[in-house]
């Protein structure tokens, strides 16, 4: 309908046979005009909710976590003694750790894969969500899956890459911790927390081993069991689920029979953890104290393995509560330990939140501008469950 036709039709509405007004084009165009306003309002409300969560978390840290750390108030005056150049180096090492994690994602992602710059933005977005929402890495993994599939990564490849990335990285962390523990125990003795961390690591390895066995050796039996379960669950397509499991098993097999790919994945996962630990070591150095690398790795591995428990977002409070006394037990003065850990956690935990929010918005803007398709795909493919 053109502009002149709209003007002519504006003098009155045509009526249907039963006397009810017949909606014209102008009437149906009104809701469309308000859609951008409603969409903007929803985005503003989401932003307000996220900021409220961040504010609550900051208040919890300020008034609940920090007062539990002995000597925190007496330690704050020592901030002025920190070496600014070394602190900047610690920030640089943290950025390098994130780059190594991007390389890990790129290594395990089957072809075709997104560019590294887009993978970096996806990783940072998921990291930010994991630092906001409790539940371990679950919410971040779900967001990562959605963002990857919106980048034309197939659902199977996205599921496989996120599984290998997360579980494989955790296994490498446990390996680093076990090596450091074997060296450290004869020197400093056994601590009860070591057993707890070792138990969590062993459980994770057992779960991963069971998954590998079920998808490799017991593949057909697992697929048949999944098919029987799918038949009992509404809207869960049996054929697509079993096909998904077979494809994931094929990708597991291709990884295990490719030693070069395995070495690269382990190398980037280890680089991610070691660069992150080096950032903590540099923050300790900035306050005038050095620490043996093996002691650092024991404290670092202990804190990060215990942080796997989905109690707080990103191990907030758990990592600080483990690192500070452990570092102090290894000879770092309490003041230096407190300030170093809080500075490290600022670049490790807090900075990725606003950075991830910015990268998430940039991904949405780029997709709307034609650099990707703004759509959702579920686990079973573009068409969804049959």
N, C-alpha and C positions, 0 to 999 in steps of 0.2 A: 504494500500500500504506500503510495507516495504522499508527499506533504499536502498537496491540494486535496486528495481524496480524504485525508485525515481531517482537514478543515471542514469539508462538506459533511462528513459523518459526525462531527462534534455537536450538531444542533440537537440530536436526539438519538436514542439507541433503538435498534430494531428489536422487536419482541418475537419470541417463539410462539408457537401455536397455543401453548398453555398459559401465555401471558407473562412468563418470566423473561427478564432482560437477556438478550443474546450478547455474550461478551464480545467486544470488538477488539481490534488490534491495539488500539491505544490503551485499553484497560489492561490487556495482558502484558503490555510493555512496561507498566509501572513497577511490578516486582523486580523485573530485570534491572531496572535503573538503580534499585537499591541494593542489588547483590554485592557490588564492590564495597559499599559502606558496611554491610553486615560482615563481609569477609575481613575487612580491616578491623572491625570491632572484635571479632573472634581472635585475630592475631594479637591485638592489644591485650585482651583478657588473658591469653596464654602467656604473653610476656610478663604481665603483672603476677600471674601465678608462679612462674619460674623465679622471678625476682623475690617473691615472698618466701619461697622455699630457700633461696640462697640466704636471705636475711635471717630466717629462723636457724639455719645451719650455723651461720656466723655467730649468732647469739648463743647457741649451744656450746660452740667451741670457746667463746669468750668467757661465759659465766659458768659452764659446767665442766669442760675438759681441762682448760688451763689452770683453774684453781686447784685441781687435783695433783698438778705437777709441783713437787716441792721446789721452792726457791725461784719460781718464775718471776715474781715481782722484783726480787733482788737482782735477777739476771738482766732485766731490761736495760739497766743503765750501761751495760757493757756493749750495747749495740754500736756505740760510736767507735769502738776499737776494731770493728771488722774491716778487713781489707776489701775495698769496693771492687778493685780489679779482679780479685779472686772470686768474689761473688758473681761477677759477670761471667767468668769462666764456668762457674757452676751452672748458670742459666744456659750457657752454650752447650754444655754436656747434656743437659736435659733435652734440648732441641735435637741434638745428635741422636739421643736415644729414641725419640719419636721418629726420626728419619729411618733408623734401623728397623723400627716396627713396620713402617711403610714398606720397606724393602722385603721384610718377611711376608707381608700380605701379597706383594707383587710376585714373590717367588712361588708361593703355594697356590696362587690363583691360576686355574687352567685357562688356556686361550679360548676365545679372545678375552682380554682383560682391560680394564680402564687404565688411563694414563696415571702415572705415579702422583701427579699433582692432585688429581681427583681422589685417588685412594688416600692421600694425606688428609684431604678435607673430610672424607668419610670417617677415617680413623679418629680424627680430632673431635668430630661431632659425637661419635659413639662414646669416646672417652669422657666428654663433658657430661653426657647423660648418665653414665655410670657413676660420676662424682656427685650427681644430684639426687638420683633415685636409689633407695635401698634395694637390695636383692642381688648383690654381687654383680656379675657381668651380664646377667640375663637381659635387663632392659637395653643395655648398650648393644648386645648381640642382635636383639630384635630390630633395633634401629639400623644397625649395620646391614642386616639382611635386606631391609626395605630399600635402603639407599643403593645397595649394590644392584638389586634387581631393577631399580629405576635407571641404572646406568647400562642396561641391556646385558647384564650378567645373568645367565640362566639360573633358575632357582636351585638346580642341583649343584652347579659350580659355586654359587654363593654359600649354600649350606656346607659344602665340603671345605671351602677355603676358611670360613669362620670357625669351623670345628678344628681344623688342623692348626690354625693360627692361635686359638685360645688354649686348647689342650696341649698342643706341642710346646707353646711358650711356657706353660706351667710345668711341664716335665723338665724342660731345660733349667728352670729356676730350681727345681728340686735337686737336679744333678749338681748344680753349682753349690747348693747348700750342703749336700751330703759330702762333697769333696772337702769343703771348708770345715765341716764338722769333724771329719776323720783326722784332719790335721790339728784342729783346735783342742779336742777333748784331752789328748795326752798332755797338752800344755796348761790348760786352765781347769780341767775337770768337767764332770757332767752336771748339767742343770736340768731341772724338771721340764722347763719349756722346750728343751731340745727334743724330748720324747714326744711331746704333744705335736710339735711341728713335723717330726719324722713320721708320726702316725697319720697325720693329714696327708702328707706327701705320698706315703705308701698306699693309702686309700685311693688317691687320685690316680696313681700308677695302675692299681688293680682295676679301676673302672675303665681306664683307657685300654688296658690289655684285654679286658672282657669285650669291649666294643670292637677292637681290632679282630679278635677271634671270631666274634659273632658275624662280622661282616666279611671275613675272609674264609676261615675254615668251615664255619657253620653257616655259610651264606644262605643256602637254599632252605635250611631249617628255620633260620631267622625270618626269611621272606615269607615262608608259609605261615609262621606264627603271626606275623604282622598282618597277613591277609585275613586270617581268621578273626583277629581283633577288629580289623576294619569293617568286616561284615556285620559286626555287632554295634558299630557306632554310626549313627545317622550322618549323612553328608560327608562321610570319609570314603572316597573312592578307592576300592581295593586295588584295581588295576594300576592306577597312577601311583599309589603308595608303594606297591611292590616294585614297580619300575624305578621309582626314586631310590629305593634301597639298593637295587642292583647297580644303578649308575654310581651311587656313592661308593659302593664296594669296589667297583672297577677303578675308581679314582684312588682309593686307598691302596689298591694293588699296584697301580702305576707309580705311586710314591715310594712304596716299599721296595720295588724292584729297580729303582733309579737311585743308586748311591750318590751320584753327583747332586741330584736335586735334594736328597736328604741332607747332605753335608751343607749345602747352601742355606737350607731352612734352619738347621741347627746353628750355623754360624751367625745368621741375622738375629735369631732369637737370643743367643748368648750375648751378642753385641748390644741388643736392647737392654738387657738386665745389667750388664757390666757397665755400660755408659751411665745408666741411671744410678747405680751404686757409686760410680766415680763422682757423680754430681754431689752425692751426700758426703763423700770423702773430702771434696774440695770445700764444701761449706764448713766442715770441721776445721780444715786448714785455715779458712778465713778468720777463724777466731783463735788462731795461734796454737793449735794442737794437731799433731800428726798421729796416725793410727796405722798399725800393721794391716796390710790388705786382707790377710786371712781373717783377722778379727772383724774387720768391716763386713766381709761377706757373710760371716756367721750372724752378726746382728741384723744385717740387711735381709738375708734369706729368712731368718726366723720371723721378722716382722711381716714380710710380704706373704709368707705361707700362712701365718695365722690370720692375715687380712682376707684370705680366701673365704672365710666364714661370712655368710651374707647377713651381717648384723648392722653395719653402718655403710653408707655410700663410700666406695673407694677406700675402705678400711679407716675412715676418719675416727680418730681417737685410739684405735687399736694399734696402728703403726707408730704413732707418737708414744703411746703408753708402753710399747715394747722397746722401741729404739733407744729412748732416752736412758732408762736404767741399764740396758744392756751395754750401751756405749760407755756409760759411767763405770760399769763393772770391768770394762776393758781398759780403764785408766784415763778416760776423757773426763776432765773436770765437769762437774754438774752444770755450771754456767755455760760452758762451751757446748756441752751436749744439748742443752735445752735450746739455745739460740741456733745452733747448726741444724737441728732437726726441724725447728719451726721455719727457718729460712728455706731448707730443702723442700719441705712440704708446701711452702708458698708457690714454688715453681713447679713442683710435681703434682700437686692436687688443685690448688686454687686457680692458677693462671690458665690451665686448660679449659676451665668452665666458660669464661667470656670468649676465649679464643674459639672454642668449639661452637658456641652460639653464633659467632660471626661466620664461621665456615659453613654451618648448616644453612644460614640465610643465603649465603653466596651460592650454595648448591641449588636451592629453590629458585633463586633469581635466574641462574644460568639455564636451568631446565625450562623455565617459562619463556626465556629468550631464544629457545630453539637448540640449545646445546645438549639436550637430552629430552626424554619423554617423561612428562609428569604423569605417571600412572602407577598403580599398585598391582603387584602380582603376588599370588599366594604361593604356598610351598609346592603346589602341584602343577604350576604352569600358568600361562597367561589366561587361560579360559576359566580357571578355578575348578572347584569340585564339580563333577558331573551330576 
